[in-house]
Amino acid sequence: MHRKSFLPAIVWLVTITFLLLLPGTEIPQEKWFHKIWLDKWAHLAFFFLLVYLFELPLLSKRPGVATKWFPAI
């Protein structure tokens, strides 16, 4: 049985930690960023992917459960 690794989740955690610690002056400022709340959508995507990547190895340990979708709420 192939077990999934936590390595992609850890790499993504390090990556988003670096991105989230960047000073605000390093991020380009565009008017349309504020109109569509780009920063909020980016945070949502960052943390959704982080939870998903940590969830994959845990679900692979229980094969019957891995076929169902469990949203992280």
Biopython code that builds the backbone (N, CA, C, O; Angstrom):
import numpy as np
from Bio.PDB.StructureBuilder import StructureBuilder

atoms = [
    (1, "MET", "N", (0.840, -1.183, 0.000)),
    (1, "MET", "CA", (0.000, 0.000, 0.000)),
    (1, "MET", "C", (0.891, 1.254, 0.000)),
    (1, "MET", "O", (1.835, 1.356, 0.783)),
    (2, "HIS", "N", (0.583, 2.170, -0.860)),
    (2, "HIS", "CA", (1.358, 3.403, -0.990)),
    (2, "HIS", "C", (0.858, 4.432, 0.015)),
    (2, "HIS", "O", (-0.321, 4.789, 0.019)),
    (3, "ARG", "N", (1.751, 4.899, 0.855)),
    (3, "ARG", "CA", (1.392, 5.939, 1.830)),
    (3, "ARG", "C", (1.802, 7.298, 1.302)),
    (3, "ARG", "O", (2.897, 7.465, 0.764)),
    (4, "LYS", "N", (0.932, 8.246, 1.456)),
    (4, "LYS", "CA", (1.251, 9.602, 1.017)),
    (4, "LYS", "C", (2.096, 10.291, 2.085)),
    (4, "LYS", "O", (1.986, 9.993, 3.275)),
    (5, "SER", "N", (2.916, 11.192, 1.647)),
    (5, "SER", "CA", (3.861, 11.874, 2.522)),
    (5, "SER", "C", (3.347, 13.257, 2.924)),
    (5, "SER", "O", (2.535, 13.871, 2.232)),
    (6, "PHE", "N", (3.844, 13.713, 4.050)),
    (6, "PHE", "CA", (3.564, 15.074, 4.500)),
    (6, "PHE", "C", (4.515, 16.087, 3.861)),
    (6, "PHE", "O", (4.366, 17.289, 4.078)),
    (7, "LEU", "N", (5.478, 15.624, 3.086)),
    (7, "LEU", "CA", (6.484, 16.516, 2.503)),
    (7, "LEU", "C", (5.886, 17.644, 1.661)),
    (7, "LEU", "O", (6.306, 18.788, 1.832)),
    (8, "PRO", "N", (4.920, 17.388, 0.753)),
    (8, "PRO", "CA", (4.340, 18.526, 0.004)),
    (8, "PRO", "C", (3.683, 19.558, 0.928)),
    (8, "PRO", "O", (3.771, 20.758, 0.670)),
    (9, "ALA", "N", (3.037, 19.110, 1.983)),
    (9, "ALA", "CA", (2.392, 20.037, 2.919)),
    (9, "ALA", "C", (3.434, 20.868, 3.659)),
    (9, "ALA", "O", (3.235, 22.063, 3.878)),
    (10, "ILE", "N", (4.530, 20.249, 4.040)),
    (10, "ILE", "CA", (5.571, 20.976, 4.765)),
    (10, "ILE", "C", (6.253, 21.987, 3.840)),
    (10, "ILE", "O", (6.541, 23.111, 4.253)),
    (11, "VAL", "N", (6.508, 21.593, 2.601)),
    (11, "VAL", "CA", (7.098, 22.528, 1.632)),
    (11, "VAL", "C", (6.156, 23.704, 1.397)),
    (11, "VAL", "O", (6.604, 24.849, 1.336)),
    (12, "TRP", "N", (4.855, 23.436, 1.265)),
    (12, "TRP", "CA", (3.883, 24.509, 1.060)),
    (12, "TRP", "C", (3.802, 25.404, 2.296)),
    (12, "TRP", "O", (3.665, 26.620, 2.165)),
    (13, "LEU", "N", (3.884, 24.822, 3.489)),
    (13, "LEU", "CA", (3.868, 25.606, 4.727)),
    (13, "LEU", "C", (5.046, 26.567, 4.774)),
    (13, "LEU", "O", (4.877, 27.736, 5.122)),
    (14, "VAL", "N", (6.224, 26.092, 4.433)),
    (14, "VAL", "CA", (7.412, 26.961, 4.412)),
    (14, "VAL", "C", (7.250, 28.059, 3.355)),
    (14, "VAL", "O", (7.607, 29.212, 3.597)),
    (15, "THR", "N", (6.715, 27.702, 2.195)),
    (15, "THR", "CA", (6.526, 28.675, 1.114)),
    (15, "THR", "C", (5.553, 29.778, 1.515)),
    (15, "THR", "O", (5.850, 30.959, 1.340)),
    (16, "ILE", "N", (4.396, 29.402, 2.050)),
    (16, "ILE", "CA", (3.424, 30.449, 2.395)),
    (16, "ILE", "C", (3.870, 31.241, 3.611)),
    (16, "ILE", "O", (3.521, 32.414, 3.743)),
    (17, "THR", "N", (4.636, 30.622, 4.504)),
    (17, "THR", "CA", (5.183, 31.381, 5.629)),
    (17, "THR", "C", (6.099, 32.484, 5.110)),
    (17, "THR", "O", (6.035, 33.622, 5.574)),
    (18, "PHE", "N", (6.952, 32.142, 4.148)),
    (18, "PHE", "CA", (7.820, 33.145, 3.537)),
    (18, "PHE", "C", (6.989, 34.244, 2.873)),
    (18, "PHE", "O", (7.261, 35.429, 3.066)),
    (19, "LEU", "N", (5.980, 33.859, 2.094)),
    (19, "LEU", "CA", (5.155, 34.845, 1.383)),
    (19, "LEU", "C", (4.377, 35.734, 2.348)),
    (19, "LEU", "O", (4.245, 36.935, 2.112)),
    (20, "LEU", "N", (3.866, 35.158, 3.424)),
    (20, "LEU", "CA", (3.074, 35.935, 4.367)),
    (20, "LEU", "C", (3.926, 36.859, 5.227)),
    (20, "LEU", "O", (3.413, 37.821, 5.798)),
    (21, "LEU", "N", (5.224, 36.576, 5.326)),
    (21, "LEU", "CA", (6.109, 37.427, 6.114)),
    (21, "LEU", "C", (6.761, 38.537, 5.295)),
    (21, "LEU", "O", (7.507, 39.355, 5.834)),
    (22, "LEU", "N", (6.479, 38.566, 3.991)),
    (22, "LEU", "CA", (7.005, 39.655, 3.159)),
    (22, "LEU", "C", (6.397, 40.982, 3.604)),
    (22, "LEU", "O", (5.212, 41.039, 3.933)),
    (23, "PRO", "N", (7.181, 42.025, 3.616)),
    (23, "PRO", "CA", (6.606, 43.341, 3.941)),
    (23, "PRO", "C", (5.605, 43.772, 2.871)),
    (23, "PRO", "O", (5.749, 43.424, 1.699)),
    (24, "GLY", "N", (4.611, 44.516, 3.276)),
    (24, "GLY", "CA", (3.580, 44.971, 2.352)),
    (24, "GLY", "C", (4.112, 45.809, 1.213)),
    (24, "GLY", "O", (3.492, 45.883, 0.152)),
    (25, "THR", "N", (5.253, 46.443, 1.420)),
    (25, "THR", "CA", (5.831, 47.273, 0.370)),
    (25, "THR", "C", (6.418, 46.435, -0.766)),
    (25, "THR", "O", (6.652, 46.958, -1.856)),
    (26, "GLU", "N", (6.657, 45.158, -0.532)),
    (26, "GLU", "CA", (7.211, 44.276, -1.559)),
    (26, "GLU", "C", (6.130, 43.752, -2.508)),
    (26, "GLU", "O", (6.443, 43.202, -3.564)),
    (27, "ILE", "N", (4.881, 43.919, -2.138)),
    (27, "ILE", "CA", (3.765, 43.413, -2.932)),
    (27, "ILE", "C", (3.271, 44.546, -3.819)),
    (27, "ILE", "O", (3.054, 45.657, -3.336)),
    (28, "PRO", "N", (3.090, 44.280, -5.114)),
    (28, "PRO", "CA", (2.632, 45.357, -6.010)),
    (28, "PRO", "C", (1.256, 45.891, -5.585)),
    (28, "PRO", "O", (0.394, 45.136, -5.135)),
    (29, "GLN", "N", (1.074, 47.189, -5.737)),
    (29, "GLN", "CA", (-0.191, 47.841, -5.393)),
    (29, "GLN", "C", (-0.927, 48.227, -6.672)),
    (29, "GLN", "O", (-0.470, 49.092, -7.421)),
    (30, "GLU", "N", (-2.034, 47.602, -6.912)),
    (30, "GLU", "CA", (-2.874, 47.910, -8.067)),
    (30, "GLU", "C", (-4.277, 48.228, -7.563)),
    (30, "GLU", "O", (-4.718, 47.664, -6.562)),
    (31, "LYS", "N", (-4.979, 49.124, -8.247)),
    (31, "LYS", "CA", (-6.323, 49.497, -7.807)),
    (31, "LYS", "C", (-7.289, 48.326, -7.852)),
    (31, "LYS", "O", (-8.128, 48.172, -6.964)),
    (32, "TRP", "N", (-7.173, 47.499, -8.886)),
    (32, "TRP", "CA", (-8.137, 46.408, -9.019)),
    (32, "TRP", "C", (-7.907, 45.320, -7.976)),
    (32, "TRP", "O", (-8.811, 44.521, -7.732)),
    (33, "PHE", "N", (-6.721, 45.259, -7.347)),
    (33, "PHE", "CA", (-6.485, 44.309, -6.252)),
    (33, "PHE", "C", (-7.485, 44.564, -5.120)),
    (33, "PHE", "O", (-8.033, 43.631, -4.533)),
    (34, "HIS", "N", (-7.707, 45.840, -4.831)),
    (34, "HIS", "CA", (-8.608, 46.201, -3.731)),
    (34, "HIS", "C", (-10.072, 45.997, -4.110)),
    (34, "HIS", "O", (-10.894, 45.674, -3.253)),
    (35, "LYS", "N", (-10.395, 46.181, -5.364)),
    (35, "LYS", "CA", (-11.786, 46.029, -5.802)),
    (35, "LYS", "C", (-12.267, 44.589, -5.685)),
    (35, "LYS", "O", (-13.426, 44.345, -5.349)),
    (36, "ILE", "N", (-11.386, 43.636, -5.959)),
    (36, "ILE", "CA", (-11.809, 42.228, -5.887)),
    (36, "ILE", "C", (-11.308, 41.543, -4.615)),
    (36, "ILE", "O", (-11.428, 40.325, -4.481)),
    (37, "TRP", "N", (-10.746, 42.316, -3.681)),
    (37, "TRP", "CA", (-10.225, 41.778, -2.417)),
    (37, "TRP", "C", (-9.223, 40.651, -2.673)),
    (37, "TRP", "O", (-9.332, 39.573, -2.088)),
    (38, "LEU", "N", (-8.262, 40.901, -3.535)),
    (38, "LEU", "CA", (-7.291, 39.884, -3.927)),
    (38, "LEU", "C", (-6.560, 39.289, -2.733)),
    (38, "LEU", "O", (-6.296, 38.087, -2.712)),
    (39, "ASP", "N", (-6.229, 40.106, -1.739)),
    (39, "ASP", "CA", (-5.509, 39.578, -0.587)),
    (39, "ASP", "C", (-6.338, 38.548, 0.173)),
    (39, "ASP", "O", (-5.799, 37.558, 0.666)),
    (40, "LYS", "N", (-7.626, 38.773, 0.268)),
    (40, "LYS", "CA", (-8.501, 37.804, 0.970)),
    (40, "LYS", "C", (-8.585, 36.490, 0.204)),
    (40, "LYS", "O", (-8.524, 35.413, 0.797)),
    (41, "TRP", "N", (-8.725, 36.584, -1.123)),
    (41, "TRP", "CA", (-8.800, 35.371, -1.947)),
    (41, "TRP", "C", (-7.476, 34.610, -1.915)),
    (41, "TRP", "O", (-7.462, 33.379, -1.915)),
    (42, "ALA", "N", (-6.368, 35.343, -1.889)),
    (42, "ALA", "CA", (-5.056, 34.687, -1.835)),
    (42, "ALA", "C", (-4.899, 33.932, -0.512)),
    (42, "ALA", "O", (-4.427, 32.795, -0.500)),
    (43, "HIS", "N", (-5.291, 34.555, 0.597)),
    (43, "HIS", "CA", (-5.214, 33.868, 1.889)),
    (43, "HIS", "C", (-6.111, 32.637, 1.908)),
    (43, "HIS", "O", (-5.720, 31.589, 2.421)),
    (44, "LEU", "N", (-7.292, 32.760, 1.360)),
    (44, "LEU", "CA", (-8.206, 31.619, 1.302)),
    (44, "LEU", "C", (-7.570, 30.470, 0.525)),
    (44, "LEU", "O", (-7.607, 29.323, 0.972)),
    (45, "ALA", "N", (-6.993, 30.768, -0.623)),
    (45, "ALA", "CA", (-6.356, 29.736, -1.445)),
    (45, "ALA", "C", (-5.143, 29.139, -0.737)),
    (45, "ALA", "O", (-4.954, 27.923, -0.757)),
    (46, "PHE", "N", (-4.318, 29.982, -0.111)),
    (46, "PHE", "CA", (-3.132, 29.488, 0.606)),
    (46, "PHE", "C", (-3.515, 28.472, 1.672)),
    (46, "PHE", "O", (-2.955, 27.377, 1.734)),
    (47, "PHE", "N", (-4.476, 28.845, 2.509)),
    (47, "PHE", "CA", (-4.803, 27.991, 3.647)),
    (47, "PHE", "C", (-5.674, 26.802, 3.257)),
    (47, "PHE", "O", (-5.597, 25.750, 3.893)),
    (48, "PHE", "N", (-6.504, 26.949, 2.219)),
    (48, "PHE", "CA", (-7.249, 25.795, 1.722)),
    (48, "PHE", "C", (-6.292, 24.729, 1.231)),
    (48, "PHE", "O", (-6.436, 23.555, 1.572)),
    (49, "LEU", "N", (-5.312, 25.132, 0.429)),
    (49, "LEU", "CA", (-4.336, 24.171, -0.090)),
    (49, "LEU", "C", (-3.510, 23.561, 1.037)),
    (49, "LEU", "O", (-3.184, 22.375, 0.989)),
    (50, "LEU", "N", (-3.170, 24.352, 2.043)),
    (50, "LEU", "CA", (-2.408, 23.830, 3.178)),
    (50, "LEU", "C", (-3.191, 22.745, 3.915)),
    (50, "LEU", "O", (-2.641, 21.690, 4.229)),
    (51, "VAL", "N", (-4.465, 22.996, 4.190)),
    (51, "VAL", "CA", (-5.302, 21.999, 4.870)),
    (51, "VAL", "C", (-5.452, 20.756, 3.995)),
    (51, "VAL", "O", (-5.364, 19.632, 4.488)),
    (52, "TYR", "N", (-5.676, 20.958, 2.714)),
    (52, "TYR", "CA", (-5.836, 19.830, 1.794)),
    (52, "TYR", "C", (-4.581, 18.957, 1.753)),
    (52, "TYR", "O", (-4.673, 17.730, 1.792)),
    (53, "LEU", "N", (-3.408, 19.595, 1.675)),
    (53, "LEU", "CA", (-2.165, 18.830, 1.606)),
    (53, "LEU", "C", (-1.871, 18.079, 2.900)),
    (53, "LEU", "O", (-1.291, 16.994, 2.863)),
    (54, "PHE", "N", (-2.261, 18.636, 4.040)),
    (54, "PHE", "CA", (-2.089, 17.915, 5.307)),
    (54, "PHE", "C", (-3.141, 16.828, 5.476)),
    (54, "PHE", "O", (-2.910, 15.839, 6.170)),
    (55, "GLU", "N", (-4.282, 17.008, 4.849)),
    (55, "GLU", "CA", (-5.373, 16.037, 4.964)),
    (55, "GLU", "C", (-5.117, 14.776, 4.137)),
    (55, "GLU", "O", (-5.521, 13.688, 4.545)),
    (56, "LEU", "N", (-4.462, 14.899, 3.000)),
    (56, "LEU", "CA", (-4.240, 13.758, 2.111)),
    (56, "LEU", "C", (-3.536, 12.578, 2.791)),
    (56, "LEU", "O", (-4.038, 11.458, 2.704)),
    (57, "PRO", "N", (-2.402, 12.777, 3.462)),
    (57, "PRO", "CA", (-1.751, 11.629, 4.103)),
    (57, "PRO", "C", (-2.598, 11.022, 5.222)),
    (57, "PRO", "O", (-2.556, 9.813, 5.447)),
    (58, "LEU", "N", (-3.360, 11.855, 5.918)),
    (58, "LEU", "CA", (-4.194, 11.343, 7.001)),
    (58, "LEU", "C", (-5.320, 10.472, 6.462)),
    (58, "LEU", "O", (-5.644, 9.435, 7.039)),
    (59, "LEU", "N", (-5.913, 10.899, 5.356)),
    (59, "LEU", "CA", (-6.999, 10.112, 4.774)),
    (59, "LEU", "C", (-6.492, 8.837, 4.114)),
    (59, "LEU", "O", (-7.228, 7.854, 4.024)),
    (60, "SER", "N", (-5.256, 8.840, 3.655)),
    (60, "SER", "CA", (-4.735, 7.635, 3.009)),
    (60, "SER", "C", (-4.472, 6.518, 4.018)),
    (60, "SER", "O", (-4.333, 5.357, 3.633)),
    (61, "LYS", "N", (-4.405, 6.855, 5.295)),
    (61, "LYS", "CA", (-4.212, 5.839, 6.330)),
    (61, "LYS", "C", (-5.491, 5.054, 6.594)),
    (61, "LYS", "O", (-5.448, 3.950, 7.136)),
    (62, "ARG", "N", (-6.630, 5.628, 6.208)),
    (62, "ARG", "CA", (-7.921, 4.953, 6.374)),
    (62, "ARG", "C", (-8.567, 4.839, 5.007)),
    (62, "ARG", "O", (-9.299, 5.741, 4.600)),
    (63, "PRO", "N", (-8.314, 3.742, 4.278)),
    (63, "PRO", "CA", (-8.746, 3.631, 2.874)),
    (63, "PRO", "C", (-10.252, 3.808, 2.661)),
    (63, "PRO", "O", (-10.648, 4.376, 1.644)),
    (64, "GLY", "N", (-11.091, 3.353, 3.562)),
    (64, "GLY", "CA", (-12.526, 3.506, 3.376)),
    (64, "GLY", "C", (-12.980, 4.940, 3.463)),
    (64, "GLY", "O", (-13.960, 5.333, 2.830)),
    (65, "VAL", "N", (-12.277, 5.712, 4.239)),
    (65, "VAL", "CA", (-12.628, 7.126, 4.457)),
    (65, "VAL", "C", (-12.059, 8.006, 3.355)),
    (65, "VAL", "O", (-12.606, 9.069, 3.060)),
    (66, "ALA", "N", (-10.971, 7.572, 2.752)),
    (66, "ALA", "CA", (-10.269, 8.403, 1.760)),
    (66, "ALA", "C", (-11.108, 8.655, 0.516)),
    (66, "ALA", "O", (-10.819, 9.591, -0.230)),
    (67, "THR", "N", (-12.127, 7.861, 0.270)),
    (67, "THR", "CA", (-12.941, 8.073, -0.922)),
    (67, "THR", "C", (-14.028, 9.117, -0.700)),
    (67, "THR", "O", (-14.668, 9.555, -1.656)),
    (68, "LYS", "N", (-14.242, 9.517, 0.534)),
    (68, "LYS", "CA", (-15.257, 10.532, 0.846)),
    (68, "LYS", "C", (-14.601, 11.884, 0.997)),
    (68, "LYS", "O", (-13.410, 11.975, 1.297)),
    (69, "TRP", "N", (-15.355, 12.910, 0.796)),
    (69, "TRP", "CA", (-14.862, 14.269, 0.932)),
    (69, "TRP", "C", (-15.276, 14.810, 2.277)),
    (69, "TRP", "O", (-16.459, 14.811, 2.619)),
    (70, "PHE", "N", (-14.295, 15.275, 3.048)),
    (70, "PHE", "CA", (-14.554, 15.892, 4.333)),
    (70, "PHE", "C", (-14.065, 17.331, 4.282)),
    (70, "PHE", "O", (-12.863, 17.566, 4.402)),
    (71, "PRO", "N", (-14.945, 18.289, 4.109)),
    (71, "PRO", "CA", (-14.478, 19.674, 4.087)),
    (71, "PRO", "C", (-13.973, 20.097, 5.459)),
    (71, "PRO", "O", (-14.518, 19.691, 6.485)),
    (72, "ALA", "N", (-12.949, 20.899, 5.465)),
    (72, "ALA", "CA", (-12.381, 21.403, 6.725)),
    (72, "ALA", "C", (-13.138, 22.656, 7.126)),
    (72, "ALA", "O", (-12.943, 23.728, 6.552)),
    (73, "ILE", "N", (-13.986, 22.508, 8.099)),
    (73, "ILE", "CA", (-14.772, 23.655, 8.580)),
    (73, "ILE", "C", (-14.462, 23.876, 10.035)),
    (73, "ILE", "O", (-15.009, 24.790, 10.652)),
]
sb = StructureBuilder()
sb.init_structure("model")
sb.init_model(0)
sb.init_chain("A")
sb.init_seg("    ")
for serial, (resi, resn, name, xyz) in enumerate(atoms, 1):
    if name == "N":
        sb.init_residue(resn, " ", resi, " ")
    sb.init_atom(name, np.array(xyz, "f"), 0.0, 1.0, " ", f" {name:<3s}", serial, name[0])
structure = sb.get_structure()
